[in-house]
Amino acid sequence: MAPELFARIAQHFMKQGFTIVLTGSSQEQALTNHINQMLHNRAINIAGRTSLGSLALILRHASALISNCTGVSHLGAAMRTKSIVISMDGEPHRWGPLDTSRHKTINWLKNDSYDNVLATASQLIS
C-alpha cells in the first residue's frame, strides 16, 4: 500500500484520539519521515530506533497494527495485537496470520481499495 494511503489511515485514527507510532528499520527512516510529514499532527516516529524486543513490547501494548505483510506483521501476530495486514504478494493465505478473528489480511492485488482497508480497520479496532 502506498505511503499516502498509510498517512490517510493514520490521520483518520488520529482524529479518533489514537496515538500513531511509525516503525521500521533504519533503512526505512526516509519512508516513515515522508509519511509523518503528510500528517496534520505528527506521529511518534521510532523507525530505526528499536530492538526486536522493544518493538515487541510496543506491539504488545498497542491497540492495533496496520502494516504491509512484513516482519512487523508477524511480530504483531505473535504479540496477539489486533492487526490489518496488507498482502502485496498475492498470497495472503500463505503469509497472513492464522488467527483470522484477531487479524485481517487484505489481498491488495485483488482489492486495492483504501475504503476497504479503512472499513476493515475500523471494524477490528472498534
C-alpha positions as CSV (number, residue, x, y, z in Angstrom):
1,M,0.0,0.0,0.0
2,A,1.3,3.4,-0.9
3,P,2.7,5.7,1.8
4,E,0.0,8.3,1.1
5,L,-2.7,5.7,2.0
6,F,-0.9,4.8,5.2
7,A,-0.8,8.5,6.0
8,R,-4.6,8.9,5.3
9,I,-5.4,5.9,7.6
10,A,-3.1,7.3,10.3
11,Q,-4.8,10.7,10.0
12,H,-8.2,9.0,10.3
13,F,-7.3,7.3,13.6
14,M,-5.5,10.3,15.0
15,K,-8.8,12.2,14.7
16,Q,-10.4,9.5,16.8
17,G,-7.8,10.0,19.5
18,F,-5.3,7.2,18.8
19,T,-1.6,7.8,19.1
20,I,0.1,6.8,15.9
21,V,3.6,5.2,16.1
22,L,5.6,4.7,12.9
23,T,8.0,1.8,12.9
24,G,10.6,0.4,10.6
25,S,14.3,-0.3,10.1
26,S,16.9,2.4,9.8
27,Q,16.7,1.9,6.1
28,E,13.1,2.9,6.2
29,Q,13.5,6.2,8.1
30,A,13.1,8.3,4.9
31,L,9.8,6.5,4.2
32,T,8.5,7.0,7.7
33,N,9.6,10.6,7.7
34,H,7.8,11.1,4.4
35,I,4.6,9.6,5.9
36,N,4.9,11.7,9.1
37,Q,5.3,14.9,7.0
38,M,1.9,14.2,5.4
39,L,0.1,14.1,8.7
40,H,-1.6,17.2,10.2
41,N,-0.3,16.2,13.6
42,R,3.0,14.3,13.9
43,A,3.1,10.7,14.8
44,I,5.8,9.2,17.0
45,N,8.4,8.0,14.6
46,I,10.7,5.3,16.0
47,A,11.9,3.8,12.8
48,G,15.5,2.6,13.2
49,R,15.5,3.2,16.9
50,T,14.1,-0.1,18.3
51,S,15.4,-3.5,19.0
52,L,13.3,-6.6,18.3
53,G,12.4,-6.8,21.9
54,S,11.4,-3.2,22.4
55,L,9.3,-3.4,19.2
56,A,7.6,-6.5,20.6
57,L,6.8,-4.6,23.8
58,I,5.4,-1.7,21.9
59,L,3.2,-4.0,19.8
60,R,2.0,-5.9,22.9
61,H,0.6,-2.7,24.3
62,A,-0.8,-1.3,21.0
63,S,-4.5,-1.1,20.2
64,A,-3.8,-2.4,16.7
65,L,-1.2,-2.6,13.9
66,I,-1.7,-1.7,10.3
67,S,1.2,-2.8,8.1
68,N,2.2,-4.5,4.9
69,C,2.9,-8.2,5.2
70,T,6.4,-8.0,6.6
71,G,8.3,-8.9,9.7
72,V,6.4,-6.5,11.9
73,S,3.1,-8.1,11.0
74,H,4.4,-11.5,12.2
75,L,5.7,-9.9,15.4
76,G,2.3,-8.3,15.9
77,A,0.6,-11.6,15.5
78,A,3.0,-13.2,18.0
79,M,2.1,-10.4,20.5
80,R,-1.6,-11.1,19.8
81,T,-2.1,-7.4,18.7
82,K,-5.1,-6.9,16.5
83,S,-3.9,-6.2,13.0
84,I,-4.7,-5.4,9.5
85,V,-2.1,-6.9,7.2
86,I,-1.8,-5.7,3.6
87,S,-0.6,-8.5,1.4
88,M,1.2,-7.2,-1.6
89,D,2.4,-10.6,-3.0
90,G,-1.0,-12.2,-3.8
91,E,-0.5,-15.0,-1.2
92,P,-2.3,-13.8,1.9
93,H,-3.4,-17.3,2.7
94,R,0.2,-18.3,2.9
95,W,1.8,-15.4,4.8
96,G,-1.1,-13.9,6.7
97,P,-1.7,-14.6,10.4
98,L,-3.6,-17.7,11.2
99,D,-5.9,-16.2,13.8
100,T,-8.4,-14.6,11.4
101,S,-10.7,-13.2,14.2
102,R,-7.8,-11.0,15.6
103,H,-6.0,-10.4,12.3
104,K,-7.5,-9.4,9.0
105,T,-5.3,-9.9,5.9
106,I,-6.2,-7.9,2.7
107,N,-5.1,-9.1,-0.7
108,W,-4.0,-5.8,-2.2
109,L,-3.6,-7.4,-5.7
110,K,-7.3,-8.3,-5.7
111,N,-8.8,-5.4,-3.7
112,D,-6.6,-2.3,-3.7
113,S,-9.3,-0.1,-2.0
114,Y,-8.4,2.4,0.7
115,D,-12.0,2.3,1.7
116,N,-11.9,-1.4,2.3
117,V,-8.7,-1.1,4.4
118,L,-10.3,1.7,6.5
119,A,-13.6,-0.2,6.9
120,T,-11.8,-3.4,8.0
121,A,-9.5,-1.5,10.4
122,S,-12.4,0.5,11.9
123,Q,-14.4,-2.7,12.4
124,L,-11.5,-4.5,14.0
125,I,-10.4,-1.7,16.3
126,S,-13.9,-0.6,17.4
